[in-house]
Amino acid sequence: MALRELGSLERFLGLKKPNKYSTQGGKKVPVLQNNNGPALIGLVTIASHLVREAKRPELLGDSAEQRAVVQQWLEHRVTRLDNYAKEEVKVILKELNQYLEDKVYLAGNVFTLADILMYYGIHHIVVELAIQEKERYLNVTRWFDHIQHYPGVRHHLPPVVVLRNRVYPSGHH
């Protein structure tokens, strides 16, 4: 999965020459063979490198605080979201839902790499949610729908139908 995510990220960033990736270990950790030096290992490390290579530093955050928040969510993705037990899904969604209550994006009002990688990581969970569950996690659903419609993000993933008339009450359009 991580290799497809990195390929989609490359296309989103407009990188012309696709990189060559491999994986290592039982968890299939992505590895980028770098011509200019040692191999880069890990989804977050490689994704951050690609953002810098594409000269899109704003995707990593514009201020020290924003960069820390982006880094926090990237770390959350690989430590918590990629390694959750099935019974933890509701807790993860509840925490994310509360966090997004007053935010458009994970780093506040600015779209970042954290939004892209969290979207890729949570897609398979949201696909499985029933309408009632999407209603329960309204902020996650709103954020998810916003990110999936962000130009160029959803390359390798199918769209998830979010029925606005059922998810958003009539007075909140």
C-alpha positions in Angstrom: 0.0 0.0 0.0 2.8 2.5 0.9 4.3 2.1 -2.5 1.1 3.1 -4.2 0.8 6.0 -1.9 4.3 7.2 -2.7 3.5 6.9 -6.5 0.3 8.9 -6.0 2.2 11.5 -4.0 4.8 11.8 -6.8 2.0 12.5 -9.3 0.4 15.0 -7.0 3.7 16.8 -6.6 4.3 16.8 -10.4 7.5 14.9 -10.1 8.4 13.9 -13.7 10.7 10.9 -13.1 9.2 8.2 -11.0 11.5 6.8 -8.3 12.4 3.1 -7.8 11.1 1.7 -4.6 11.4 -1.6 -2.8 10.2 -2.8 0.6 11.9 -4.4 3.5 10.7 -6.6 6.4 7.4 -8.2 7.2 5.6 -4.9 7.4 6.8 -4.0 3.9 8.5 -0.7 4.9 9.2 1.3 1.8 12.7 2.0 0.7 13.9 4.6 -1.9 17.2 3.9 -3.5 18.7 7.3 -3.8 21.4 7.8 -6.5 23.1 10.6 -4.5 23.5 8.7 -1.3 22.2 6.1 1.1 18.7 4.6 0.8 15.8 6.4 2.4 13.7 4.1 4.6 10.1 4.7 5.8 6.9 6.3 4.4 7.3 9.6 6.3 11.0 10.0 5.5 10.5 9.3 1.8 7.3 11.4 1.5 9.0 14.4 3.2 12.0 13.9 0.8 9.6 14.0 -2.2 8.0 17.2 -1.0 11.4 18.8 -0.7 12.5 17.5 -4.1 9.3 19.0 -5.6 10.2 22.3 -3.9 6.8 22.4 -2.1 8.0 23.2 1.5 4.6 24.7 2.4 3.3 21.1 2.5 5.5 20.5 5.5 4.3 23.6 7.3 5.1 27.3 7.1 5.9 28.0 10.7 7.8 26.0 13.3 4.6 25.2 15.1 2.9 24.1 11.9 5.9 21.9 11.0 5.6 20.3 14.4 1.9 19.6 13.9 2.5 18.2 10.5 5.3 16.0 11.9 3.0 14.9 14.7 0.3 13.7 12.3 2.8 12.0 10.0 4.1 10.1 13.1 0.5 9.4 14.2 -0.1 7.8 10.8 2.7 5.3 11.0 2.7 4.6 14.7 -1.1 4.5 15.4 -3.1 4.3 12.2 -0.9 1.8 10.4 -0.7 -0.5 13.5 -4.1 -0.4 15.0 -6.0 -3.4 16.4 -9.6 -3.8 15.0 -11.2 -2.8 18.3 -9.3 0.6 18.3 -10.9 1.9 15.1 -13.7 3.7 17.0 -11.2 5.3 19.4 -9.0 6.5 16.5 -12.0 7.9 14.7 -13.4 9.6 17.9 -10.0 11.2 18.6 -9.6 12.4 15.0 -13.3 13.7 15.0 -12.7 15.7 18.2 -9.4 17.1 16.8 -11.0 18.2 13.6 -14.0 19.9 15.3 -12.6 23.4 14.7 -10.2 22.7 11.8 -10.4 22.5 8.1 -7.1 20.6 7.8 -5.0 18.7 10.2 -2.5 21.6 10.5 -5.3 24.2 11.0 -6.4 26.1 7.8 -3.6 24.9 5.6 -3.4 21.8 3.4 -0.3 19.8 4.1 1.4 16.4 3.6 -0.2 15.3 6.9 -3.6 15.6 5.2 -2.5 13.5 2.2 -0.9 10.7 4.2 -3.7 10.5 6.8 -6.2 10.4 4.0 -4.4 7.6 2.3 -4.1 5.8 5.6 -7.7 6.2 6.7 -9.3 5.6 3.3 -9.8 1.8 3.9 -11.5 2.6 7.2 -13.9 5.2 5.9 -14.9 3.0 2.9 -16.2 0.4 5.4 -18.2 2.9 7.5 -22.0 2.7 7.3 -23.9 6.0 6.9 -24.8 6.0 10.6 -21.1 5.8 11.5 -20.2 8.6 9.0 -22.9 10.7 10.8 -21.3 9.9 14.2 -17.9 11.0 13.0 -19.1 14.1 11.1 -15.9 16.1 11.3 -13.8 13.1 10.0 -16.4 12.7 7.2 -16.3 16.4 6.3 -12.4 16.4 6.3 -12.2 13.2 4.4 -14.6 14.3 1.7 -12.7 17.6 1.4 -9.4 15.9 1.0 -10.6 13.3 -1.5 -11.8 16.2 -3.7 -8.6 18.1 -3.4 -7.1 18.3 -6.9 -4.7 15.5 -7.6 -4.8 13.6 -4.3 -7.0 10.6 -4.9 -4.9 8.9 -7.7 -4.9 5.2 -6.6 -8.0 5.2 -4.4 -11.7 4.9 -5.4 -13.9 7.8 -4.3 -16.0 7.3 -1.2 -19.6 8.4 -1.4 -20.6 10.8 1.3 -24.3 11.5 1.1 -24.5 15.1 2.1 -28.2 15.1 2.4 -28.0 12.4 5.0 -24.7 13.3 6.6 -25.2 17.1 6.9 -28.6 18.3 8.3 -30.4 20.6 6.0 -29.5 23.8 7.9 -25.8 23.2 7.6 -25.0 23.3 3.9 
